[in-house]
């Protein structure tokens, strides 16, 4: 009788452990879905500014608004069209389904271009290229971001001291970097701290 009692207790304990694990796994899935649901999807580059004004088109007008200059002139170097769409609207943070699964994000960032790479008919010292970073949800349910702090884009020109922040409460991703753009009217490099703001425009779960 004692032997059976011990066996029954062992089975009960094992059952509780298994049930607890199932509940824990369910909680983890719920936590992941909640966090990822706030950040995954497509983003649009809504702002690109730099601390020191620069003239990217050689028209004599300097401005700290990088994105404004790109939109007003409608031409830049590098990635210009992604499957028929403007790459500024093709920034994607892909969802993950499990704890510690690595998720990828592809975001298009402005970068400086030296004038000797520019065609004579469309002179513009700014380019647009893809920058990738990764993220995961760890065992504590925290969002962890992994990214390169220095990125070499086309023609060997780099962005330095890159910082990536995901801000779920405002549906934004913010990328900061230090760089210099070539001012075509003043024939020199100017720049400083560049801030890129991306707003979420759609969610994979809602499409």
C-alpha positions as CSV (number, residue, x, y, z in Angstrom):
1,X,0.0,0.0,0.0
2,X,2.8,2.3,0.9
3,X,4.5,1.6,-2.5
4,X,1.3,2.4,-4.4
5,X,0.9,5.7,-2.4
6,X,4.5,6.7,-3.3
7,X,3.8,5.9,-7.0
8,X,0.6,7.9,-6.9
9,X,2.4,10.9,-5.4
10,X,5.1,10.7,-8.0
11,X,2.5,10.6,-10.8
12,X,0.7,13.5,-9.2
13,X,3.9,15.6,-9.0
14,X,4.8,14.8,-12.6
15,X,1.3,15.7,-13.8
16,X,1.5,19.1,-12.0
17,X,5.0,19.7,-13.5
18,X,3.8,18.9,-17.0
19,X,0.6,21.0,-16.5
20,X,2.7,23.9,-15.2
21,X,5.1,23.6,-18.2
22,X,2.1,23.7,-20.5
23,X,0.7,26.8,-18.8
24,X,4.1,28.4,-18.9
25,X,4.5,27.7,-22.6
26,X,1.1,29.1,-23.2
27,X,1.9,32.2,-21.2
28,X,5.1,32.6,-23.2
29,X,3.2,32.4,-26.5
30,X,0.7,34.9,-25.3
31,X,3.5,37.2,-24.2
32,X,5.3,36.9,-27.5
33,X,2.1,37.5,-29.5
34,X,1.4,40.6,-27.4
35,X,4.9,42.1,-27.8
36,X,5.4,41.2,-31.4
37,X,1.9,42.3,-32.4
38,X,2.9,45.8,-31.4
39,X,6.0,46.1,-33.5
40,X,5.9,43.7,-36.5
41,X,4.9,45.0,-39.9
42,X,5.7,47.6,-42.5
43,X,7.1,51.0,-41.7
44,X,7.5,54.3,-43.7
45,X,10.4,56.7,-43.3
46,X,8.7,59.8,-42.1
47,X,11.6,62.0,-41.0
48,X,15.3,62.2,-41.7
49,X,17.2,65.1,-40.2
50,X,20.8,66.0,-39.4
51,X,22.2,68.5,-36.9
52,X,24.2,70.6,-39.4
53,X,22.5,71.8,-42.5
54,X,23.7,70.6,-45.9
55,X,22.9,71.2,-49.6
56,X,22.5,67.7,-51.2
57,X,21.6,69.0,-54.7
58,X,23.9,72.0,-55.3
59,X,21.1,74.5,-55.5
60,X,22.5,76.8,-52.8
61,X,19.8,75.9,-50.3
62,X,21.1,74.3,-47.1
63,X,18.8,72.4,-44.8
64,X,18.9,69.9,-41.9
65,X,15.9,68.1,-43.5
66,X,17.5,65.2,-45.5
67,X,14.1,63.6,-46.3
68,X,12.6,66.8,-47.4
69,X,15.4,67.4,-49.9
70,X,15.0,63.8,-51.2
71,X,11.3,64.2,-51.7
72,X,11.4,67.6,-53.3
73,X,13.9,66.7,-55.9
74,X,12.6,63.1,-56.4
75,X,16.0,61.5,-57.1
76,X,18.7,60.0,-55.1
77,X,21.5,57.4,-55.4
78,X,21.3,53.7,-54.6
79,X,18.0,51.9,-54.1
80,X,15.3,53.8,-56.0
81,X,12.5,51.3,-56.5
82,X,11.6,48.0,-54.7
83,X,9.2,45.9,-56.7
84,X,7.7,49.0,-58.1
85,X,7.3,50.7,-54.7
86,X,9.2,53.6,-53.1
87,X,11.8,52.0,-50.8
88,X,11.0,54.6,-48.1
89,X,7.7,52.7,-47.6
90,X,9.3,49.2,-47.8
91,X,10.8,49.0,-44.4
92,X,9.8,45.7,-42.7
93,X,10.2,44.2,-39.3
94,X,9.3,40.4,-39.6
95,X,7.4,38.7,-36.8
96,X,8.7,35.8,-34.5
97,X,6.7,33.0,-33.0
98,X,8.9,31.6,-30.2
99,X,11.0,32.7,-27.3
100,X,14.6,33.7,-28.3
101,X,13.8,33.3,-32.0
102,X,15.8,35.8,-34.1
103,X,13.6,38.2,-36.1
104,X,15.0,40.3,-38.9
105,X,14.3,43.9,-39.9
106,X,15.2,45.4,-43.3
107,X,15.2,49.2,-43.2
108,X,16.2,51.7,-45.9
109,X,18.5,54.5,-44.6
110,X,19.9,57.6,-46.3
111,X,23.6,57.7,-46.6
112,X,26.2,60.1,-48.0
113,X,27.6,59.8,-51.5
114,X,30.8,61.3,-52.8
115,X,30.3,63.6,-55.9
116,X,32.6,61.6,-58.1
117,X,30.1,58.7,-58.0
118,X,27.3,61.0,-59.3
119,X,26.1,61.2,-62.9
120,X,26.3,64.7,-64.4
121,X,22.6,64.9,-65.2
122,X,21.3,64.0,-61.7
123,X,23.7,65.3,-59.1
124,X,22.5,64.3,-55.6
125,X,24.9,63.5,-52.8
126,X,22.5,61.3,-50.8
127,X,21.8,57.6,-51.4
128,X,19.3,55.1,-50.0
129,X,20.5,51.7,-48.9
130,X,19.3,48.7,-46.9
131,X,20.4,48.4,-43.2
132,X,19.5,45.2,-41.4
133,X,19.1,44.6,-37.7
134,X,17.7,41.8,-35.5
135,X,15.6,41.3,-32.4
136,X,14.2,38.6,-30.2
137,X,11.9,38.2,-27.2
138,X,13.9,36.6,-24.3
139,X,12.9,34.3,-21.5
140,X,11.7,37.2,-19.4
141,X,9.5,38.5,-22.2
142,X,11.8,41.5,-22.8
143,X,12.5,42.9,-26.3
144,X,16.2,42.6,-27.2
145,X,17.6,44.4,-30.2
146,X,20.9,43.4,-32.0
147,X,22.5,45.7,-34.6
148,X,25.7,46.8,-36.1
149,X,26.9,50.1,-34.7
150,X,29.0,50.8,-37.8
151,X,27.7,50.1,-41.3
152,X,29.6,50.5,-44.6
153,X,27.2,51.2,-47.5
154,X,27.9,51.8,-51.1
155,X,31.3,53.3,-52.1
156,X,32.8,52.7,-48.7
157,X,31.0,55.5,-46.9
158,X,29.9,54.7,-43.5
159,X,27.3,55.4,-40.8
160,X,28.9,55.4,-37.3
161,X,27.7,55.0,-33.8
162,X,24.3,53.6,-35.0
163,X,21.6,53.3,-32.4
164,X,18.3,51.5,-33.0
165,X,15.2,52.0,-30.8
166,X,11.8,50.3,-31.1
167,X,9.1,52.4,-29.6
168,X,5.8,50.3,-29.5
169,X,3.7,52.9,-27.7
170,X,4.2,55.4,-30.6
171,X,4.4,52.7,-33.4
172,X,7.8,54.0,-34.3
173,X,11.3,52.8,-34.9
174,X,14.1,55.4,-34.6
175,X,17.6,55.0,-36.0
176,X,20.3,57.4,-35.1
177,X,23.8,57.6,-36.5
178,X,26.8,60.0,-37.0
179,X,27.7,60.8,-40.6
180,X,28.6,63.6,-43.0
181,X,27.0,64.5,-46.3
182,X,28.9,66.2,-49.2
183,X,27.5,69.7,-49.7
184,X,27.5,70.3,-53.5
185,X,27.2,74.1,-53.3
186,X,30.0,74.5,-50.7
187,X,32.2,71.6,-51.9
188,X,32.8,70.1,-48.5
189,X,31.6,67.6,-45.9
190,X,29.0,68.7,-43.3
191,X,26.8,66.8,-41.0
192,X,26.8,65.3,-37.5
193,X,24.0,63.4,-35.8
194,X,21.4,62.0,-38.1
195,X,18.0,60.9,-36.8
196,X,15.6,58.7,-38.8
197,X,12.0,58.1,-37.7
198,X,9.9,55.3,-39.2
199,X,6.2,55.1,-38.5
200,X,4.3,51.7,-38.8
201,X,1.9,51.8,-41.7
202,X,0.6,48.2,-41.6
203,X,0.7,44.9,-39.7
204,X,1.2,41.5,-41.2
205,X,-1.5,40.2,-38.8
206,X,-4.0,42.6,-40.2
207,X,-3.3,42.0,-43.9
